[in-house]
Amino acid sequence: MSKKAAGHLAALITILIWGTTFISTKVLLVDFEPIEILFFRFAIGFLALIAVCPHRMKGTTKQQEISFAAAGLCGVCLYYLLENIALTYTMASNVGVIISIAPFFTAILTHLFMKGEEKLRANFFLGFATAMIGICLISFNGSKMYLNPLGDLLAVAAAIVWACYSVLARKISSFGYHIIQTTRRVFAYGIIFMMPAFFLFDCRPGIERFSNPIYLGNIIFLGLGASALCFVTWNMAVKILGVVKTSIYIYLVPVITVITSAYILHEKMTATSEFGTVLTLAGLFLSEYRGKPSK
């Protein structure tokens, strides 16, 4: 397998898992606060990365530590907090659509702050527009879009924050450290930044709730799969493919979600959602298309 193919495979594996995490989160929200789920999943992920690669990262500079801290704040702490809080103010369909514009913000930030990284082509914007139409069809599926300024703005902020994380991940990949070590360092900063949020929510420290095997299984899936594995594979894809090309895979999250809902939750796929899925996939391929190489 070529290096480029490995990058695409890593991005696809990440999105396949991230697209199913809503089920586990939905189950845990019955008895856990969003910040509790966030803390437990990344604590498990952090410990798993230590077990896989126990070697300490040495020789980091002050500027590198600032990049790690910023990535932990954006990708681990702020993104998930903003997304979860947005869900309490506005419809889940609104949040799903708005979060899916993250590749657009990623492309803009990359163009502004990483000169020469990846050129923005017309097909990227055409693919973005096509995918967004498909994502809207999947998310709303005949229902009306009810605007809630606070919730929708929080979702936009979450998309921008994830774009910031993606750019930072690309910068971190150039430091030359092992990808598991850098991901572990980002997790550590993210967990530290979560601590103040415990005072803002009604949290209880007891872990006796995990005596329920359903809760235990779902948090392990979120910790080992959606956090430890997926952040490593996502960062690997960013390092190989670049920021913009990797972020385009975010378009697939609503597609994975609707398919998972059909098979696991037995929710029906309508003609609208099926057409939306086709458009979203078409948008992905349009954004990726580079044309025939010149001879």
C-alpha positions as CSV (number, residue, x, y, z in Angstrom):
1,M,0.0,0.0,0.0
2,S,1.3,3.4,-1.0
3,K,1.8,6.2,1.6
4,K,-1.0,8.2,0.1
5,A,-3.4,5.3,0.1
6,A,-2.6,4.7,3.8
7,G,-3.5,8.3,4.5
8,H,-6.9,8.0,2.8
9,L,-7.5,4.7,4.7
10,A,-6.6,6.3,8.0
11,A,-9.0,9.2,7.3
12,L,-11.8,6.8,6.3
13,I,-11.3,4.6,9.4
14,T,-11.5,7.7,11.6
15,I,-14.7,8.9,10.0
16,L,-16.3,5.4,10.1
17,I,-15.8,5.4,13.9
18,W,-16.6,9.0,14.6
19,G,-19.8,8.7,12.6
20,T,-21.1,6.1,15.0
21,T,-20.1,7.7,18.3
22,F,-23.5,9.5,18.6
23,I,-25.0,6.2,19.7
24,S,-22.6,5.7,22.6
25,T,-22.9,9.4,23.6
26,K,-26.7,9.2,23.5
27,V,-26.6,6.1,25.8
28,L,-24.2,7.7,28.3
29,L,-26.1,11.0,28.4
30,V,-28.9,9.3,30.3
31,D,-26.8,9.2,33.4
32,F,-23.7,11.4,32.7
33,E,-23.1,15.1,32.1
34,P,-21.4,15.9,28.7
35,I,-18.2,17.1,30.5
36,E,-18.1,13.8,32.4
37,I,-18.3,11.8,29.2
38,L,-15.6,14.0,27.7
39,F,-13.3,13.6,30.7
40,F,-13.6,9.8,31.0
41,R,-13.2,9.1,27.3
42,F,-10.0,11.2,26.9
43,A,-8.6,9.9,30.3
44,I,-9.0,6.4,29.0
45,G,-7.5,7.4,25.6
46,F,-4.6,9.1,27.4
47,L,-3.8,6.0,29.5
48,A,-4.2,3.7,26.4
49,L,-1.6,5.8,24.5
50,I,0.8,5.6,27.4
51,A,0.4,1.8,27.4
52,V,1.1,1.6,23.7
53,C,4.0,4.1,23.7
54,P,5.4,4.6,27.2
55,H,8.5,6.5,26.1
56,R,8.6,10.1,27.3
57,M,8.8,12.8,24.6
58,K,12.0,14.8,25.2
59,G,13.6,18.0,23.9
60,T,10.4,20.0,23.2
61,T,10.7,23.8,22.9
62,K,8.5,26.4,24.4
63,Q,6.9,27.2,21.1
64,Q,6.2,23.5,20.5
65,E,4.6,23.2,23.9
66,I,2.4,26.2,23.0
67,S,1.3,24.4,19.9
68,F,0.5,21.2,21.9
69,A,-1.5,23.2,24.4
70,A,-3.4,25.1,21.7
71,A,-4.3,21.8,20.0
72,G,-5.5,20.3,23.3
73,L,-7.6,23.4,24.0
74,C,-9.2,23.4,20.5
75,G,-9.5,19.8,19.4
76,V,-10.1,18.0,22.8
77,C,-11.7,20.6,25.1
78,L,-13.4,23.5,23.3
79,Y,-14.7,21.6,20.2
80,Y,-16.6,19.0,22.1
81,L,-17.9,21.4,24.8
82,L,-19.2,23.9,22.2
83,E,-20.8,21.1,20.2
84,N,-22.5,19.6,23.3
85,I,-23.7,23.0,24.6
86,A,-25.0,23.9,21.2
87,L,-27.1,20.7,21.2
88,T,-28.9,22.0,24.3
89,Y,-30.0,25.2,22.5
90,T,-30.7,24.2,19.0
91,M,-31.8,21.1,16.9
92,A,-29.3,18.3,16.4
93,S,-30.0,18.6,12.6
94,N,-28.8,22.2,12.8
95,V,-25.6,21.3,14.6
96,G,-24.9,18.4,12.2
97,V,-25.2,20.6,9.2
98,I,-23.2,23.5,10.7
99,I,-20.4,21.3,12.0
100,S,-20.0,19.9,8.5
101,I,-18.8,23.2,7.2
102,A,-15.5,22.7,9.1
103,P,-13.6,21.7,5.9
104,F,-14.5,25.2,4.5
105,F,-13.0,27.0,7.5
106,T,-10.1,24.6,7.4
107,A,-9.4,25.5,3.8
108,I,-9.6,29.2,4.6
109,L,-7.3,29.0,7.6
110,T,-4.8,26.8,5.8
111,H,-4.7,29.4,2.9
112,L,-4.2,32.2,5.4
113,F,-1.6,30.7,7.8
114,M,0.1,27.9,5.8
115,K,1.2,29.5,2.6
116,G,2.0,26.9,-0.1
117,E,0.5,24.0,1.9
118,E,-2.5,23.3,-0.4
119,K,-3.9,25.4,-3.2
120,L,-7.7,26.1,-3.2
121,R,-9.2,25.0,-6.5
122,A,-12.6,25.7,-7.9
123,N,-13.6,22.0,-7.6
124,F,-13.1,22.3,-3.8
125,F,-15.8,24.9,-3.5
126,L,-18.1,23.1,-6.0
127,G,-17.7,19.9,-4.0
128,F,-18.3,21.8,-0.8
129,A,-21.6,23.2,-2.1
130,T,-22.7,19.8,-3.4
131,A,-21.9,18.1,-0.2
132,M,-23.7,20.7,1.9
133,I,-26.9,20.3,-0.1
134,G,-26.6,16.5,0.5
135,I,-25.9,17.0,4.2
136,C,-28.9,19.3,4.5
137,L,-31.2,16.7,2.9
138,I,-29.9,14.0,5.3
139,S,-30.1,16.2,8.4
140,F,-33.5,17.8,7.9
141,N,-35.1,15.1,5.7
142,G,-38.3,17.1,5.0
143,S,-38.5,18.9,8.4
144,K,-38.1,22.6,8.8
145,M,-34.9,24.3,9.9
146,Y,-35.6,26.3,13.1
147,L,-32.9,28.9,13.7
148,N,-31.7,29.5,17.3
149,P,-29.0,32.2,17.2
150,L,-27.1,31.1,20.3
151,G,-27.1,27.4,19.6
152,D,-26.3,27.9,15.9
153,L,-23.5,30.4,16.6
154,L,-22.0,27.9,19.1
155,A,-22.0,25.2,16.4
156,V,-20.3,27.6,14.0
157,A,-17.7,28.3,16.7
158,A,-17.2,24.5,17.1
159,A,-16.6,24.2,13.4
160,I,-14.0,27.0,13.5
161,V,-12.3,25.5,16.5
162,W,-12.0,22.1,14.8
163,A,-10.5,23.9,11.8
164,C,-7.9,25.5,14.1
165,Y,-7.1,22.1,15.6
166,S,-6.6,20.6,12.1
167,V,-4.1,23.3,11.2
168,L,-2.3,22.9,14.5
169,A,-2.2,19.1,13.9
170,R,-0.5,19.7,10.6
171,K,2.1,22.0,12.3
172,I,2.7,19.5,15.0
173,S,3.3,16.7,12.5
174,S,6.3,18.7,11.2
175,F,8.0,18.6,14.6
176,G,9.3,15.1,13.9
177,Y,8.1,13.3,17.1
178,H,6.2,10.0,17.1
179,I,2.6,10.5,16.3
180,I,1.4,8.6,19.4
181,Q,3.6,10.8,21.6
182,T,2.3,14.0,20.1
183,T,-1.3,12.9,20.4
184,R,-0.8,11.9,24.0
185,R,0.7,15.3,24.8
186,V,-2.4,17.0,23.1
187,F,-4.7,14.8,25.2
188,A,-2.9,15.8,28.4
189,Y,-3.4,19.5,27.7
190,G,-7.0,18.9,26.7
191,I,-7.8,17.1,30.0
192,I,-6.1,20.0,32.0
193,F,-8.3,22.5,30.2
194,M,-11.4,20.5,31.0
195,M,-10.9,20.9,34.7
196,P,-12.5,24.3,35.1
197,A,-15.6,23.1,33.3
198,F,-16.4,20.7,36.1
199,F,-17.3,23.7,38.3
200,L,-19.8,24.9,35.7
201,F,-21.8,21.7,35.4
202,D,-23.6,19.4,37.9
203,C,-20.9,16.7,37.9
204,R,-20.5,13.9,40.4
205,P,-17.2,12.1,40.7
206,G,-18.5,8.6,41.4
207,I,-17.4,5.9,38.9
208,E,-19.9,3.3,40.3
209,R,-22.1,4.1,37.3
210,F,-19.7,2.0,35.2
211,S,-20.9,-1.1,37.1
212,N,-23.5,-1.0,34.4
213,P,-21.9,-3.1,31.5
214,I,-23.7,-1.0,28.9
215,Y,-22.1,2.3,30.2
216,L,-18.7,0.6,30.6
217,G,-18.7,-0.8,27.1
218,N,-19.7,2.5,25.5
219,I,-17.2,4.6,27.4
220,I,-14.4,2.1,26.5
221,F,-15.5,2.4,22.9
222,L,-15.3,6.2,23.1
223,G,-12.0,6.1,24.9
224,L,-10.1,3.5,23.0
225,G,-11.8,3.8,19.6
226,A,-13.1,7.3,19.1
227,S,-10.3,9.0,21.1
228,A,-7.0,7.1,21.3
229,L,-7.3,5.3,17.9
230,C,-9.1,8.0,15.9
231,F,-7.0,11.0,16.9
232,V,-3.9,9.0,16.0
233,T,-5.3,8.0,12.6
234,W,-6.7,11.5,11.9
235,N,-3.3,13.1,12.7
236,M,-1.6,10.5,10.5
237,A,-4.0,11.4,7.6
238,V,-3.3,15.1,8.1
239,K,0.4,14.5,8.1
240,I,0.3,12.4,4.9
241,L,-2.6,14.1,2.9
242,G,-2.5,17.6,4.2
243,V,-5.1,19.6,6.2
244,V,-7.6,20.4,3.5
245,K,-7.8,17.0,1.8
246,T,-8.2,15.2,5.1
247,S,-10.9,17.6,6.4
248,I,-13.0,16.8,3.4
249,Y,-13.8,13.4,4.9
250,I,-15.9,15.2,7.5
251,Y,-18.6,15.3,4.8
252,L,-19.0,11.6,5.4
253,V,-20.0,11.9,9.1
254,P,-23.7,12.5,8.4
255,V,-23.7,9.6,5.8
256,I,-22.2,7.2,8.3
257,T,-24.7,8.4,11.0
258,V,-27.8,7.9,8.9
259,I,-26.6,4.4,7.7
260,T,-25.8,3.4,11.3
261,S,-29.2,4.7,12.5
262,A,-30.8,2.5,9.9
263,Y,-29.0,-0.7,10.9
264,I,-28.5,-0.3,14.6
265,L,-31.5,1.9,15.7
266,H,-33.7,0.6,12.9
267,E,-34.5,4.1,11.7
268,K,-35.9,4.1,8.1
269,M,-33.8,5.7,5.3
270,T,-36.1,7.8,3.2
271,A,-35.7,8.7,-0.5
272,T,-34.6,12.2,0.6
273,S,-31.8,10.9,2.9
274,E,-30.7,8.4,0.2
275,F,-30.5,11.3,-2.4
276,G,-28.7,13.4,0.2
277,T,-26.2,10.6,0.7
278,V,-25.5,10.4,-3.0
279,L,-25.0,14.2,-3.2
280,T,-22.7,14.2,-0.2
281,L,-20.5,11.4,-1.7
282,A,-20.5,13.3,-5.0
283,G,-19.3,16.4,-3.2
284,L,-16.5,14.5,-1.5
285,F,-15.2,13.2,-4.9
286,L,-15.6,16.6,-6.5
287,S,-13.5,18.2,-3.7
288,E,-10.8,15.5,-4.1
289,Y,-10.7,15.6,-7.9
290,R,-7.4,17.0,-9.2
291,G,-7.9,16.4,-12.9
292,K,-5.6,14.6,-15.3
293,P,-1.9,15.2,-14.8
294,S,-0.4,17.2,-17.6
295,K,2.1,15.3,-19.8
